[in-house]
Amino acid sequence: MFDQNFVFVGVLIGAIGSASYAIGTIKGKIQPNKVSFALWSVAPLIAFFAEINQKVGIQSLLTLSVGVFPLIIFLSSFVNKKAYWKISKFDLSCGALSLVGLFLWYTTRVGDWAIFFSLLADGFACIPTLRKAYKFPESESAIPWLADSSNGLCTLLTIKTWNFAVVGFPAYIFIINFILFIFVQFKVGKRAKKNQ
């Protein structure tokens, strides 16, 4: 295992990736799904406070960063009208399910359950972006997703006590962002469509 300060390396990599995504959004080269990014800023921040309550430690910085960085991207999506992505009923349905997850967190308020429901909310918020990255990879950039996945991996490499409160969010961030990277980098949806 790496020294716990290695978490800062992951957060820095995530910050660089998110900055490039925000710049791409401002320039109109990337069209983020506003439903995903709005909810991605809420769910991790809730999980961050739950992790603080569970005394997770320095690894909770990953969760804080994956709440703050999407908020910056969400706000940057209002700067350039070319950064617009049409929000569908499907997106709103996923957003509603994400809000249900947040409501369930609010009703339980128990550390591990709060983290679980925040992960569930974050997952539902991710579905519209997963779908968009699969069908329209040209509306995305692969490198920021790889950077966020690296952020999760760096945090996982510092964990000494393996329990749900400590591992849950970093493992989720590592996996979901790596899937998004694969979808965008290798245009998986476009290739699958060609092979049909």
DAQUIKA-V451176 format. One record per residue. SS is DSSP state (H for helix, E for strand, - for the rest). PHI is phi in degrees with one decimal (none if undefined). PSI is psi in degrees with one decimal (NA if undefined). Layout:
[[SS | PHI | PSI] [SS | PHI | PSI]]
This chain:
[[- | none | 147.0] [- | -83.5 | 161.9] [- | -59.7 | 146.6] [- | -60.1 | -26.2] [- | -67.0 | -11.7] [H | -62.9 | -19.0] [H | -56.4 | -37.8] [H | -62.7 | -33.7] [H | -63.3 | -45.6] [H | -61.2 | -44.7] [H | -63.5 | -39.5] [H | -63.9 | -44.4] [H | -60.8 | -44.7] [H | -60.6 | -39.7] [H | -64.8 | -41.4] [H | -64.1 | -45.3] [H | -62.0 | -43.7] [H | -67.7 | -37.2] [H | -62.6 | -41.0] [H | -67.4 | -35.7] [H | -66.9 | -43.6] [H | -63.9 | -41.3] [H | -64.7 | -44.5] [H | -60.0 | -35.9] [H | -67.9 | -46.0] [H | -61.6 | -36.8] [- | -78.1 | -9.1] [- | 83.4 | 9.6] [- | -82.2 | -24.0] [- | -121.6 | 137.8] [- | -116.4 | 90.2] [- | -69.5 | 150.2] [- | -80.3 | 113.2] [H | -64.5 | -31.8] [H | -61.7 | -49.7] [H | -58.8 | -50.9] [H | -69.2 | -33.8] [H | -63.8 | -47.0] [H | -74.5 | -29.7] [H | -64.8 | -23.0] [H | -81.8 | -24.7] [H | -85.1 | -53.6] [H | -57.7 | -48.3] [H | -65.2 | -33.4] [H | -65.7 | -36.4] [H | -64.6 | -46.3] [H | -61.7 | -36.9] [H | -58.6 | -47.1] [H | -67.7 | -32.9] [H | -66.3 | -40.0] [H | -65.6 | -39.6] [H | -60.0 | -43.5] [H | -62.9 | -33.5] [- | -86.7 | 3.9] [- | 57.7 | 45.7] [- | -65.1 | -38.6] [- | 98.3 | -152.5] [- | -62.4 | -26.5] [- | -62.5 | -19.6] [H | -68.4 | -13.7] [H | -62.2 | -34.3] [H | -57.9 | -48.2] [H | -63.7 | -40.1] [H | -61.6 | -45.1] [H | -65.1 | -37.5] [H | -79.7 | 2.4] [H | -99.3 | -41.0] [H | -74.6 | -43.8] [H | -61.4 | -44.9] [H | -63.3 | -31.7] [H | -62.6 | -41.7] [H | -63.0 | -43.5] [H | -65.9 | -42.4] [H | -57.0 | -46.7] [H | -66.7 | -36.4] [H | -69.0 | -21.8] [- | -69.0 | -11.9] [- | -92.5 | -7.4] [- | -76.3 | -42.2] [- | -119.5 | 125.7] [H | -65.4 | -21.5] [H | -72.6 | -13.7] [H | -84.1 | 13.9] [- | -80.0 | 134.7] [- | -123.8 | 124.9] [- | -62.4 | 127.9] [- | -89.5 | 125.8] [- | -100.4 | 173.0] [H | -62.0 | -35.1] [H | -60.3 | -46.2] [H | -59.2 | -45.4] [H | -65.7 | -35.6] [H | -63.8 | -44.3] [H | -63.7 | -40.0] [H | -61.2 | -40.5] [H | -64.5 | -42.7] [H | -63.4 | -36.6] [H | -62.9 | -41.8] [H | -65.4 | -33.1] [H | -61.3 | -43.3] [H | -58.7 | -41.5] [H | -67.0 | -38.4] [H | -63.7 | -41.7] [H | -63.5 | -37.1] [H | -60.3 | -46.9] [H | -60.5 | -38.3] [H | -74.9 | -28.9] [H | -86.3 | -51.2] [- | 55.7 | 19.2] [- | -95.8 | 134.0] [H | -41.6 | -65.3] [H | -63.3 | -38.4] [H | -67.3 | -37.6] [H | -62.1 | -42.7] [H | -65.5 | -44.2] [H | -59.2 | -49.0] [H | -69.2 | -29.9] [H | -67.2 | -39.6] [H | -63.1 | -42.4] [H | -61.8 | -45.7] [H | -62.1 | -43.7] [H | -63.6 | -39.4] [H | -62.9 | -45.0] [H | -64.3 | -36.3] [H | -66.8 | -27.0] [H | -77.3 | -27.3] [H | -53.6 | -46.2] [H | -60.1 | -37.5] [H | -73.7 | -36.8] [H | -58.9 | -46.0] [H | -62.5 | -43.7] [H | -66.3 | -43.2] [H | -63.8 | -33.4] [H | -72.6 | -46.9] [H | -85.1 | -34.8] [- | -131.2 | 64.4] [H | -61.4 | -22.0] [H | -68.2 | -14.7] [H | -87.1 | 3.1] [- | -126.3 | 177.0] [- | -130.8 | 131.9] [H | -74.1 | -37.9] [H | -59.5 | -43.3] [H | -59.7 | -33.8] [H | -69.6 | -37.8] [H | -65.9 | -38.6] [H | -62.8 | -44.0] [H | -66.3 | -37.4] [H | -63.4 | -40.5] [H | -63.6 | -36.4] [H | -58.0 | -47.2] [H | -62.9 | -43.7] [H | -63.8 | -44.9] [H | -57.7 | -41.3] [H | -66.9 | -43.9] [H | -58.5 | -35.8] [- | -70.1 | -12.2] [- | -99.1 | -5.9] [- | -75.6 | 128.8] [- | -105.4 | -33.7] [- | -107.1 | 110.3] [- | -92.4 | 99.3] [- | -140.7 | 168.8] [H | -58.3 | -41.8] [H | -60.0 | -36.6] [H | -86.7 | -39.7] [H | -89.1 | -30.3] [H | -48.7 | -60.7] [H | -69.6 | -44.9] [H | -60.3 | -40.5] [H | -64.4 | -44.2] [H | -60.8 | -47.1] [H | -61.9 | -43.0] [H | -59.3 | -50.0] [H | -70.1 | -51.6] [H | -65.8 | -38.6] [H | -72.9 | -30.8] [H | -68.1 | -38.4] [H | -62.2 | -44.8] [H | -61.2 | -41.6] [H | -58.6 | -48.0] [H | -60.3 | -46.6] [H | -56.7 | -44.1] [H | -79.6 | -49.1] [H | -61.2 | -41.6] [- | -105.1 | 9.4] [- | 44.7 | 52.7] [H | -56.9 | -44.8] [H | -64.0 | -41.5] [H | -65.8 | -40.8] [H | -66.3 | -42.6] [H | -61.9 | -38.8] [H | -66.0 | -39.4] [H | -64.5 | -35.4] [- | -80.9 | -2.8] [- | -80.8 | NA]]
